[in-house]
Amino acid sequence: MKKLFFIFILISGFLMAQSADQKKILDDSRSIMVLMEKKDYNGILNLTHPAIFEKISKETMVDAFKTMFEGNEEFKIEIGKIDENAFKASDVFSGKDNVKYAFVTFPMNMKMTFLKEKFDDEKKKMMIGMMEVQGMKARFLNDNTIEMSKESMTVALNDKSTGNVWKYVNYDETNPLYASVIPTEVMKKAKEYYADFLIKQKENAN
């Protein structure tokens, strides 16, 4: 009886720890979107995996955020509202070298308005095709505004390199920064998890 009780305590402790990690990961992921809406770019960088800044400076990233989300002479981007309940966290996995990792999925939507260009039907078709290649659904609202949506995913990592706290990287296999930061083991799991997620999304839509 004592042995069974001890095992129960161990399992309960493990499950509670996972639950606490998942809550933290979800809270942080939602916070990133709120910070983006507020244009608090430094707040976003505080939650970003530190290895990113070995490749590109924080100042450069802030400038890129400003160009993308505050607009320029060419275009402006508006981020759509995201339902907090739409964020879904995976189980927390354990890997080599005491790394813990998890994945958060959420629908991302935005509008891009081109300030100096209008699109005819042929250009609209080409632009929509380019977006679809990147995994986005897209449609033009008028001749210069395109609405885009995508099922996005964030990779959460917790290991020695992050100071054993949760830090985040946007899942994007086409981005060299992603491949340079994420351990191979985690990359393989992320690819598998995202593919399964998209399949389930498609099945549920049918």
Salt bridges, closest charged atoms under 4 A:
ASP21 OD2 - LYS100 NZ 3.02
ASP27 OD2 - LYS23 NZ 2.91
ASP27 OD1 - ARG30 NH1 3.85
ASP28 OD1 - LYS24 NZ 3.26
GLU37 OE1 - LYS81 NZ 3.22
GLU73 OE1 - LYS116 NZ 3.65
GLU117 OE2 - LYS123 NZ 3.93
ASP143 OD1 - LYS124 NZ 2.84
GLU147 OE1 - ARG139 NE 2.86
